[in-house]
Amino acid sequence: MVKNLKEGARQRRRAARRGSKQKLEQRRTREVTEFDPNGIEVTHHRTVDTLGLMLDSRTITPGMHAAARDFQAAFTIACFDSMPRVNLNLMARSPLSAHDVRDLTDSQVAARERVARALDALGGHGSPAGSCVWHVVGMQYSIREWALRQGWGGRPVRQESAQGILVAALGVLAKHYGIRDFGERRCA
């Protein structure tokens, strides 16, 4: 019985740790501790969905979340997720074969144009909103990573300010994509 009480207390502590880790949207990964069928403690590393957590906590609206997912999809189709440092202005004119537009499919070119138009609506790649959406939504950095490493203009940004920049940028992105506040599109 004492063993069961100790085990129950240990499981409650682990659950409390897991709960506090889930609430921290700054982390990209979290640890989940479980027991296998033999009773051995096993730790799994899971990726944290920053946008999903922000939606669950009602920091962003479903429309903002839908806009972020649309941007993420275009970003991935455009193959920008494999290129962390990209100058969009030079992309079409670059003499390097790695950035040769002729090697891309039509859907990749169209996705790159959608990403470029979205970033233009946010003020460009060098603006706080454009940089934040590129790194947090596109590259899937955590808000904390972007705030500390990238920030705006190469300077660190406070985490609270970074979250505010992301929320504002997602509002503009939702408007750009024609998504209403409840997540539906107004036009095709």
Backbone as CSV, one residue per row, in Angstrom:
resi,resn,N_x,N_y,N_z,CA_x,CA_y,CA_z,C_x,C_y,C_z
1,MET,0.822,-1.190,0.000,0.000,0.000,0.000,0.864,1.250,0.000
2,VAL,1.957,1.226,0.796,2.862,2.375,0.822,3.486,2.569,-0.552
3,LYS,3.805,1.455,-1.205,4.388,1.533,-2.537,3.405,2.191,-3.512
4,ASN,2.128,1.838,-3.420,1.112,2.435,-4.292,0.958,3.924,-4.025
5,LEU,1.031,4.348,-2.753,0.930,5.771,-2.419,2.112,6.542,-2.992
6,LYS,3.310,5.962,-2.855,4.498,6.623,-3.405,4.406,6.710,-4.920
7,GLU,3.949,5.631,-5.537,3.816,5.628,-6.995,2.780,6.658,-7.441
8,GLY,1.681,6.762,-6.711,0.649,7.751,-7.036,1.181,9.169,-6.904
9,ALA,1.947,9.437,-5.859,2.533,10.772,-5.672,3.525,11.073,-6.788
10,ARG,4.303,10.078,-7.176,5.278,10.260,-8.250,4.565,10.565,-9.574
11,GLN,3.482,9.872,-9.837,2.735,10.114,-11.072,2.089,11.496,-11.069
12,ARG,1.594,11.951,-9.906,1.008,13.296,-9.823,2.063,14.362,-10.076
13,ARG,3.283,14.160,-9.533,4.358,15.127,-9.775,4.708,15.179,-11.259
14,ARG,4.789,14.013,-11.897,5.081,13.980,-13.329,3.974,14.664,-14.132
15,ALA,2.732,14.416,-13.746,1.612,15.051,-14.455,1.664,16.565,-14.286
16,ALA,2.028,17.028,-13.097,2.139,18.476,-12.872,3.259,19.054,-13.729
17,ARG,4.382,18.326,-13.821,5.481,18.793,-14.672,5.054,18.836,-16.131
18,ARG,4.358,17.795,-16.581,3.887,17.775,-17.970,2.931,18.926,-18.228
19,GLY,2.028,19.184,-17.285,1.069,20.276,-17.455,1.750,21.619,-17.541
20,SER,2.759,21.851,-16.703,3.455,23.137,-16.761,4.273,23.253,-18.037
21,LYS,4.794,22.141,-18.521,5.558,22.184,-19.770,4.646,22.466,-20.948
22,GLN,3.422,21.931,-20.920,2.507,22.170,-22.028,2.103,23.626,-22.102
23,LYS,2.021,24.300,-20.979,1.580,25.688,-20.963,2.638,26.638,-21.485
24,LEU,3.875,26.222,-21.481,4.946,27.077,-21.973,5.036,26.950,-23.483
25,GLU,4.490,27.907,-24.205,4.492,27.824,-25.651,5.830,28.208,-26.248
26,GLN,6.790,28.603,-25.420,8.086,28.991,-25.930,8.917,27.765,-26.293
27,ARG,8.585,26.613,-25.759,9.387,25.425,-26.001,8.959,24.757,-27.284
28,ARG,9.934,24.337,-28.046,9.652,23.610,-29.278,9.361,22.155,-29.009
29,THR,9.994,21.590,-28.008,9.744,20.195,-27.666,9.411,20.099,-26.189
30,ARG,8.732,19.034,-25.852,8.447,18.783,-24.446,8.667,17.305,-24.193
31,GLU,8.886,16.990,-22.954,9.093,15.599,-22.576,7.810,15.049,-21.976
32,VAL,7.433,13.870,-22.417,6.279,13.174,-21.869,6.805,11.897,-21.246
33,THR,6.554,11.736,-19.951,7.025,10.553,-19.245,5.850,9.609,-19.037
34,GLU,6.026,8.370,-19.475,4.989,7.351,-19.355,5.633,6.072,-18.829
35,PHE,4.784,5.106,-18.539,5.271,3.801,-18.126,4.906,2.782,-19.192
36,ASP,5.873,1.933,-19.552,5.581,0.887,-20.521,4.860,-0.259,-19.810
37,PRO,4.423,-1.294,-20.533,3.673,-2.393,-19.901,4.435,-3.110,-18.787
38,ASN,5.762,-3.048,-18.803,6.559,-3.696,-17.757,6.777,-2.797,-16.554
39,GLY,6.237,-1.580,-16.579,6.378,-0.662,-15.455,7.641,0.181,-15.501
40,ILE,8.349,0.158,-16.611,9.578,0.938,-16.747,9.226,2.331,-17.252
41,GLU,9.824,3.335,-16.618,9.567,4.721,-17.003,10.235,5.029,-18.339
42,VAL,9.455,5.607,-19.260,9.941,5.928,-20.595,9.661,7.397,-20.860
43,THR,10.653,8.122,-21.399,10.486,9.535,-21.724,10.464,9.695,-23.235
44,HIS,9.413,10.368,-23.731,9.272,10.664,-25.155,9.446,12.162,-25.342
45,HIS,10.072,12.562,-26.430,10.211,13.976,-26.761,9.193,14.301,-27.841
46,ARG,8.368,15.299,-27.565,7.301,15.674,-28.491,7.487,17.109,-28.938
47,THR,7.122,17.389,-30.173,7.171,18.749,-30.693,5.929,19.491,-30.234
48,VAL,6.124,20.723,-29.816,5.013,21.537,-29.344,4.521,22.417,-30.490
49,ASP,3.228,22.438,-30.704,2.605,23.257,-31.732,2.291,24.621,-31.132
50,THR,3.157,25.604,-31.383,2.987,26.940,-30.814,1.661,27.548,-31.227
51,LEU,1.325,27.452,-32.510,0.075,28.045,-32.990,-1.133,27.349,-32.379
52,GLY,-1.073,26.043,-32.244,-2.167,25.302,-31.612,-2.357,25.696,-30.162
53,LEU,-1.247,25.866,-29.448,-1.340,26.296,-28.052,-1.905,27.704,-27.942
54,MET,-1.495,28.578,-28.866,-2.024,29.942,-28.846,-3.520,29.944,-29.160
55,LEU,-3.954,29.070,-30.041,-5.379,28.962,-30.350,-6.146,28.424,-29.146
56,ASP,-5.608,27.384,-28.508,-6.266,26.799,-27.338,-6.391,27.792,-26.188
57,SER,-5.375,28.641,-26.032,-5.418,29.627,-24.947,-6.147,30.901,-25.368
58,ARG,-6.679,30.903,-26.582,-7.444,32.026,-27.141,-6.612,33.294,-27.294
59,THR,-5.309,33.118,-27.461,-4.435,34.246,-27.766,-4.645,34.680,-29.206
60,ILE,-4.936,33.716,-30.079,-5.256,34.018,-31.474,-6.631,33.440,-31.794
61,THR,-7.252,33.990,-32.817,-8.575,33.527,-33.239,-8.433,32.368,-34.223
62,PRO,-9.512,31.638,-34.461,-9.449,30.576,-35.473,-9.074,31.107,-36.858
63,GLY,-9.491,32.326,-37.183,-9.119,32.921,-38.466,-7.624,33.161,-38.569
64,MET,-7.022,33.648,-37.489,-5.567,33.856,-37.464,-4.844,32.518,-37.589
65,HIS,-5.374,31.506,-36.912,-4.777,30.172,-36.966,-4.856,29.617,-38.389
66,ALA,-6.008,29.796,-39.039,-6.166,29.325,-40.419,-5.208,30.057,-41.357
67,ALA,-5.043,31.363,-41.151,-4.110,32.135,-41.981,-2.680,31.642,-41.786
68,ALA,-2.316,31.357,-40.538,-0.971,30.856,-40.259,-0.750,29.505,-40.927
69,ARG,-1.752,28.636,-40.887,-1.623,27.321,-41.526,-1.534,27.459,-43.048
70,ASP,-2.275,28.412,-43.622,-2.167,28.654,-45.067,-0.757,29.108,-45.431
71,PHE,-0.207,30.032,-44.634,1.150,30.512,-44.877,2.145,29.363,-44.732
72,GLN,1.962,28.546,-43.690,2.851,27.410,-43.454,2.832,26.443,-44.635
73,ALA,1.651,26.174,-45.159,1.535,25.252,-46.294,2.252,25.815,-47.517
74,ALA,2.024,27.090,-47.819,2.703,27.709,-48.968,4.210,27.722,-48.756
75,PHE,4.646,27.994,-47.539,6.058,28.036,-47.186,6.715,26.673,-47.436
76,THR,6.025,25.612,-47.035,6.555,24.263,-47.214,6.570,23.865,-48.684
77,ILE,5.491,24.155,-49.402,5.433,23.829,-50.832,6.525,24.578,-51.591
78,ALA,6.797,25.816,-51.172,7.824,26.632,-51.822,9.238,26.158,-51.500
79,CYS,9.372,25.197,-50.605,10.665,24.641,-50.174,11.528,25.676,-49.459
80,PHE,10.911,26.652,-48.821,11.675,27.619,-48.039,12.106,27.034,-46.697
81,ASP,11.416,25.989,-46.226,11.752,25.423,-44.923,13.124,24.765,-44.910
82,SER,13.675,24.485,-46.082,15.021,23.911,-46.144,16.088,24.978,-46.367
83,MET,15.669,26.246,-46.449,16.605,27.354,-46.670,16.392,28.413,-45.594
84,PRO,17.101,28.338,-44.475,16.848,29.260,-43.379,17.138,30.720,-43.692
85,ARG,18.076,31.001,-44.574,18.417,32.388,-44.889,18.204,32.622,-46.380
86,VAL,17.135,33.309,-46.695,16.781,33.534,-48.089,16.503,35.008,-48.293
87,ASN,17.096,35.574,-49.346,16.773,36.940,-49.742,15.773,36.834,-50.882
88,LEU,14.511,37.146,-50.588,13.460,36.984,-51.593,13.658,37.908,-52.781
89,ASN,14.308,39.045,-52.576,14.529,39.978,-53.677,15.464,39.402,-54.733
90,LEU,16.421,38.586,-54.306,17.391,38.014,-55.240,16.990,36.634,-55.746
91,MET,15.919,36.083,-55.203,15.549,34.703,-55.512,15.351,34.482,-57.011
92,ALA,14.635,35.346,-57.689,14.344,35.136,-59.109,15.542,35.459,-59.993
93,ARG,16.456,36.294,-59.516,17.576,36.726,-60.354,18.901,36.079,-59.977
94,SER,18.888,35.151,-59.053,20.128,34.576,-58.556,20.814,33.707,-59.607
95,PRO,22.135,33.901,-59.820,22.860,33.062,-60.768,23.188,31.681,-60.197
96,LEU,23.003,31.492,-58.896,23.324,30.210,-58.284,22.306,29.156,-58.705
97,SER,22.781,27.965,-59.017,21.870,26.908,-59.458,20.943,26.456,-58.337
98,ALA,21.347,26.638,-57.084,20.501,26.233,-55.956,19.221,27.045,-55.903
99,HIS,19.263,28.267,-56.443,18.089,29.134,-56.428,17.528,29.337,-57.832
100,ASP,17.844,28.454,-58.753,17.405,28.613,-60.130,15.913,28.311,-60.228
101,VAL,15.156,29.289,-60.669,13.707,29.158,-60.767,13.321,28.104,-61.799
102,ARG,14.168,27.869,-62.789,13.854,26.878,-63.821,13.791,25.463,-63.266
103,ASP,14.418,25.212,-62.118,14.406,23.880,-61.523,13.183,23.635,-60.647
104,LEU,12.334,24.633,-60.476,11.170,24.508,-59.606,9.934,24.115,-60.409
105,THR,9.011,23.445,-59.735,7.740,23.121,-60.375,6.851,24.361,-60.376
106,ASP,5.784,24.305,-61.156,4.851,25.431,-61.206,4.217,25.690,-59.843
107,SER,3.903,24.619,-59.116,3.285,24.809,-57.796,4.273,25.436,-56.814
108,GLN,5.557,25.102,-56.931,6.554,25.721,-56.061,6.709,27.202,-56.374
109,VAL,6.719,27.546,-57.651,6.826,28.954,-58.041,5.601,29.722,-57.554
110,ALA,4.410,29.136,-57.729,3.177,29.788,-57.268,3.190,29.954,-55.750
111,ALA,3.685,28.944,-55.030,3.755,29.031,-53.568,4.743,30.115,-53.140
112,ARG,5.854,30.236,-53.853,6.822,31.290,-53.533,6.223,32.668,-53.767
113,GLU,5.416,32.790,-54.812,4.750,34.069,-55.061,3.737,34.380,-53.961
114,ARG,3.006,33.350,-53.485,2.051,33.559,-52.387,2.770,33.994,-51.122
115,VAL,3.903,33.361,-50.827,4.681,33.740,-49.643,5.195,35.166,-49.789
116,ALA,5.701,35.510,-50.964,6.226,36.864,-51.191,5.126,37.912,-51.046
117,ARG,3.926,37.634,-51.590,2.808,38.582,-51.452,2.382,38.726,-49.994
118,ALA,2.369,37.619,-49.263,2.002,37.671,-47.846,3.018,38.494,-47.062
119,LEU,4.305,38.291,-47.348,5.334,39.068,-46.652,5.259,40.541,-47.018
120,ASP,4.920,40.847,-48.270,4.722,42.243,-48.665,3.582,42.866,-47.872
121,ALA,2.502,42.111,-47.675,1.366,42.615,-46.898,1.753,42.872,-45.446
122,LEU,2.754,42.138,-44.958,3.213,42.298,-43.574,4.296,43.361,-43.433
123,GLY,4.684,43.983,-44.530,5.700,45.024,-44.461,7.053,44.595,-44.970
124,GLY,7.129,43.424,-45.554,8.396,42.945,-46.088,9.120,42.028,-45.122
125,HIS,10.130,41.361,-45.663,10.891,40.390,-44.877,11.648,41.049,-43.730
126,GLY,12.059,42.296,-43.900,12.833,42.990,-42.872,11.995,43.649,-41.796
127,SER,10.685,43.641,-41.937,9.816,44.247,-40.922,9.664,43.294,-39.743
128,PRO,9.261,43.804,-38.583,9.076,42.904,-37.440,8.042,41.810,-37.729
129,ALA,6.913,42.190,-38.346,5.860,41.211,-38.620,6.325,40.184,-39.648
130,GLY,6.969,40.639,-40.716,7.445,39.722,-41.747,8.488,38.754,-41.221
131,SER,9.429,39.271,-40.449,10.474,38.426,-39.877,9.889,37.409,-38.904
132,CYS,8.949,37.854,-38.079,8.336,36.962,-37.091,7.557,35.844,-37.772
133,VAL,6.748,36.179,-38.761,5.962,35.156,-39.450,6.880,34.205,-40.214
134,TRP,7.918,34.737,-40.849,8.867,33.882,-41.576,9.464,32.832,-40.642
135,HIS,9.963,33.280,-39.486,10.672,32.367,-38.595,9.750,31.524,-37.718
136,VAL,8.714,32.128,-37.136,7.858,31.390,-36.198,6.849,30.513,-36.939
137,VAL,6.185,31.056,-37.948,5.176,30.278,-38.674,5.836,29.434,-39.759
138,GLY,6.710,30.033,-40.559,7.328,29.308,-41.660,8.386,28.317,-41.213
139,MET,9.419,28.813,-40.549,10.521,27.949,-40.116,10.197,27.167,-38.847
140,GLN,9.074,27.502,-38.214,8.574,26.851,-37.008,9.523,26.966,-35.827
141,TYR,10.184,28.120,-35.716,10.929,28.417,-34.500,9.915,28.732,-33.410
142,SER,10.321,28.635,-32.174,9.438,29.083,-31.101,9.497,30.609,-31.044
143,ILE,8.519,31.196,-30.411,8.506,32.654,-30.266,9.751,33.095,-29.509
144,ARG,10.101,32.327,-28.507,11.276,32.668,-27.694,12.555,32.620,-28.527
145,GLU,12.691,31.580,-29.354,13.875,31.477,-30.216,13.988,32.681,-31.134
146,TRP,12.880,33.046,-31.765,12.915,34.201,-32.671,13.248,35.467,-31.903
147,ALA,12.642,35.639,-30.746,12.857,36.861,-29.965,14.312,36.996,-29.529
148,LEU,14.916,35.908,-29.094,16.288,35.969,-28.579,17.338,35.925,-29.685
149,ARG,17.163,35.074,-30.665,18.186,34.901,-31.700,18.055,35.898,-32.833
150,GLN,16.875,35.984,-33.394,16.676,36.789,-34.582,16.209,38.186,-34.208
151,GLY,15.069,38.236,-33.534,14.503,39.527,-33.168,14.216,40.372,-34.390
152,TRP,14.218,41.656,-34.198,13.949,42.569,-35.300,15.196,43.402,-35.522
153,GLY,15.686,43.424,-36.740,16.891,44.171,-37.055,18.125,43.595,-36.383
154,GLY,18.094,42.298,-36.069,19.243,41.656,-35.448,19.358,41.887,-33.956
155,ARG,18.417,42.624,-33.378,18.444,42.865,-31.933,17.398,42.001,-31.243
156,PRO,17.706,41.490,-30.061,16.715,40.684,-29.341,15.479,41.518,-28.994
157,VAL,14.357,40.838,-28.939,13.082,41.457,-28.603,12.562,40.760,-27.355
158,ARG,11.890,41.502,-26.490,11.289,40.868,-25.313,10.239,39.870,-25.767
159,GLN,10.120,38.799,-25.017,9.225,37.720,-25.412,7.767,38.183,-25.496
160,GLU,7.338,39.023,-24.575,5.967,39.531,-24.603,5.740,40.366,-25.856
161,SER,6.731,41.172,-26.204,6.633,41.979,-27.421,6.603,41.085,-28.650
162,ALA,7.402,40.033,-28.637,7.446,39.101,-29.771,6.094,38.431,-29.972
163,GLN,5.447,38.051,-28.880,4.130,37.430,-29.007,3.123,38.440,-29.547
164,GLY,3.216,39.683,-29.112,2.339,40.730,-29.635,2.568,40.973,-31.114
165,ILE,3.833,40.944,-31.530,4.156,41.105,-32.956,3.527,39.969,-33.758
166,LEU,3.630,38.742,-33.248,3.064,37.594,-33.960,1.545,37.693,-34.050
167,VAL,0.891,38.060,-32.958,-0.574,38.166,-32.965,-1.024,39.224,-33.970
168,ALA,-0.367,40.385,-33.954,-0.720,41.450,-34.899,-0.465,41.008,-36.339
169,ALA,0.658,40.337,-36.563,0.991,39.871,-37.911,-0.026,38.849,-38.405
170,LEU,-0.473,37.973,-37.527,-1.462,36.974,-37.935,-2.806,37.623,-38.250
171,GLY,-3.132,38.709,-37.558,-4.346,39.454,-37.888,-4.276,40.046,-39.284
172,VAL,-3.135,40.620,-39.624,-2.940,41.180,-40.969,-2.938,40.059,-42.007
173,LEU,-2.312,38.947,-41.679,-2.257,37.810,-42.597,-3.659,37.253,-42.869
174,ALA,-4.482,37.175,-41.835,-5.862,36.705,-42.015,-6.624,37.637,-42.953
175,LYS,-6.439,38.927,-42.789,-7.088,39.900,-43.668,-6.558,39.756,-45.099
176,HIS,-5.251,39.577,-45.234,-4.634,39.416,-46.556,-5.202,38.199,-47.289
177,TYR,-5.375,37.089,-46.573,-5.901,35.869,-47.178,-7.423,35.894,-47.321
178,GLY,-8.071,36.921,-46.806,-9.526,37.003,-46.895,-10.234,36.040,-45.974
179,ILE,-9.629,35.748,-44.837,-10.214,34.814,-43.877,-10.949,35.621,-42.815
180,ARG,-12.183,35.251,-42.581,-12.961,35.926,-41.542,-12.501,35.465,-40.177
181,ASP,-12.964,36.148,-39.166,-12.529,35.876,-37.798,-12.865,34.468,-37.338
182,PHE,-13.876,33.856,-37.907,-14.230,32.508,-37.476,-13.635,31.435,-38.381
183,GLY,-12.657,31.807,-39.205,-11.863,30.827,-39.923,-12.354,30.432,-41.299
184,GLU,-13.410,31.058,-41.810,-13.892,30.722,-43.149,-13.405,31.745,-44.151
185,ARG,-13.265,31.320,-45.392,-12.822,32.213,-46.454,-14.012,32.980,-47.019
186,ARG,-13.764,34.245,-47.374,-14.795,35.040,-48.036,-14.788,34.800,-49.533
187,CYS,-13.618,34.542,-50.081,-13.504,34.334,-51.524,-12.688,33.073,-51.778
188,ALA,-12.741,32.583,-52.979,-12.037,31.342,-53.312,-10.612,31.548,-53.458
